[in-house]
Amino acid sequence: MSKVEDFLTKEEEQEIVEAIRIAEKNTSGEIRVHIERTTSMDTYDRAKEIFHELKMDETELKNGVLIYLAVDDHNFVICGDKGINDVVEADFWNCTRDAMVAQFKQHKFKQGLVDGILRAGEQLKKYFPWQEGDSNELSNEISKG
């Protein structure tokens, strides 16, 4: 069994999916989590590749956020599409990353992900509030590579 399957329990995965649902409840934005064992690429470049593979760059308002983790590499990236990157404060992603790292250092991976998801959701809600007719454009399920 690879570390990807060992990284989170099924219950923890469901708590993360629920955090995504809660975060997206008041926004048109989309949040995804992708976990894989390792990457031979630069982590940011791989995250952008996954962002495209998951069709996150096809959301109507360009307001998708991906949290990408390479478990064996002990590396992760948060990347947002153009719509969200154009409006959040310059240090937003770094502050979100730091909040997640604080939990990860204590081996609280599920909580770190939940914290990052909820923070991203707050920003998405602020700049991309839910409006009548908005639909969930992307799955909330955790994708794995």
MOHU-V114120 format. One record per residue. N is the residue number from 1. SS is DSSP state (@ for helix, = for strand, . for the rest). D_CENTER is the distance of its C-alpha to the mean C-alpha in Angstrom with 2 decimals. Layout:
n->N ss->SS d_center->D_CENTER
n->N ss->SS d_center->D_CENTER
This chain:
n->1 ss->. d_center->24.08
n->2 ss->. d_center->21.36
n->3 ss->@ d_center->19.08
n->4 ss->@ d_center->16.13
n->5 ss->@ d_center->18.09
n->6 ss->@ d_center->19.15
n->7 ss->@ d_center->15.89
n->8 ss->. d_center->15.16
n->9 ss->. d_center->17.83
n->10 ss->@ d_center->17.77
n->11 ss->@ d_center->18.00
n->12 ss->@ d_center->15.00
n->13 ss->@ d_center->12.96
n->14 ss->@ d_center->14.47
n->15 ss->@ d_center->13.71
n->16 ss->@ d_center->9.93
n->17 ss->@ d_center->10.56
n->18 ss->@ d_center->12.84
n->19 ss->@ d_center->10.56
n->20 ss->@ d_center->8.45
n->21 ss->@ d_center->12.02
n->22 ss->@ d_center->13.24
n->23 ss->@ d_center->10.73
n->24 ss->@ d_center->11.51
n->25 ss->. d_center->15.14
n->26 ss->. d_center->16.37
n->27 ss->= d_center->14.63
n->28 ss->. d_center->14.81
n->29 ss->. d_center->11.28
n->30 ss->= d_center->8.74
n->31 ss->= d_center->5.12
n->32 ss->= d_center->4.47
n->33 ss->= d_center->4.35
n->34 ss->= d_center->7.36
n->35 ss->= d_center->10.04
n->36 ss->= d_center->13.39
n->37 ss->. d_center->16.48
n->38 ss->. d_center->17.18
n->39 ss->. d_center->17.44
n->40 ss->. d_center->20.62
n->41 ss->. d_center->18.98
n->42 ss->. d_center->17.78
n->43 ss->@ d_center->14.19
n->44 ss->@ d_center->13.15
n->45 ss->@ d_center->15.34
n->46 ss->@ d_center->13.93
n->47 ss->@ d_center->10.31
n->48 ss->@ d_center->12.10
n->49 ss->@ d_center->14.11
n->50 ss->@ d_center->11.43
n->51 ss->@ d_center->9.99
n->52 ss->@ d_center->13.66
n->53 ss->@ d_center->14.35
n->54 ss->. d_center->11.88
n->55 ss->. d_center->13.67
n->56 ss->@ d_center->10.83
n->57 ss->@ d_center->13.56
n->58 ss->@ d_center->15.86
n->59 ss->. d_center->14.71
n->60 ss->. d_center->17.80
n->61 ss->. d_center->16.80
n->62 ss->. d_center->14.48
n->63 ss->. d_center->11.78
n->64 ss->= d_center->8.63
n->65 ss->= d_center->5.35
n->66 ss->= d_center->3.67
n->67 ss->= d_center->2.94
n->68 ss->= d_center->6.49
n->69 ss->= d_center->9.22
n->70 ss->= d_center->12.93
n->71 ss->. d_center->14.60
n->72 ss->. d_center->18.19
n->73 ss->. d_center->17.56
n->74 ss->. d_center->16.04
n->75 ss->= d_center->13.59
n->76 ss->= d_center->9.95
n->77 ss->= d_center->8.59
n->78 ss->= d_center->6.24
n->79 ss->= d_center->7.66
n->80 ss->= d_center->8.66
n->81 ss->. d_center->11.51
n->82 ss->@ d_center->15.01
n->83 ss->@ d_center->15.37
n->84 ss->@ d_center->12.92
n->85 ss->@ d_center->13.90
n->86 ss->. d_center->17.48
n->87 ss->. d_center->17.49
n->88 ss->. d_center->15.51
n->89 ss->. d_center->17.65
n->90 ss->. d_center->17.98
n->91 ss->. d_center->16.81
n->92 ss->@ d_center->13.79
n->93 ss->@ d_center->11.14
n->94 ss->@ d_center->13.70
n->95 ss->@ d_center->14.24
n->96 ss->@ d_center->10.68
n->97 ss->@ d_center->10.79
n->98 ss->@ d_center->14.25
n->99 ss->@ d_center->13.50
n->100 ss->@ d_center->11.18
n->101 ss->@ d_center->13.92
n->102 ss->@ d_center->16.54
n->103 ss->@ d_center->15.37
n->104 ss->@ d_center->14.80
n->105 ss->. d_center->18.34
n->106 ss->. d_center->19.69
n->107 ss->. d_center->18.14
n->108 ss->. d_center->16.18
n->109 ss->@ d_center->13.03
n->110 ss->@ d_center->12.20
n->111 ss->@ d_center->12.94
n->112 ss->@ d_center->10.95
n->113 ss->@ d_center->7.68
n->114 ss->@ d_center->9.25
n->115 ss->@ d_center->10.35
n->116 ss->@ d_center->7.26
n->117 ss->@ d_center->5.97
n->118 ss->@ d_center->9.64
n->119 ss->@ d_center->10.18
n->120 ss->@ d_center->7.92
n->121 ss->@ d_center->9.72
n->122 ss->@ d_center->12.93
n->123 ss->@ d_center->12.80
n->124 ss->@ d_center->12.06
n->125 ss->@ d_center->14.90
n->126 ss->@ d_center->17.09
n->127 ss->@ d_center->17.03
n->128 ss->. d_center->16.31
n->129 ss->= d_center->18.01
n->130 ss->. d_center->18.48
n->131 ss->. d_center->21.81
n->132 ss->. d_center->24.27
n->133 ss->. d_center->23.54
n->134 ss->. d_center->19.75
n->135 ss->. d_center->18.28
n->136 ss->. d_center->15.04
n->137 ss->. d_center->14.72
n->138 ss->. d_center->12.17
n->139 ss->. d_center->11.93
n->140 ss->. d_center->9.87
n->141 ss->. d_center->10.87
n->142 ss->. d_center->9.22
n->143 ss->= d_center->10.57
n->144 ss->= d_center->12.68
n->145 ss->. d_center->14.85
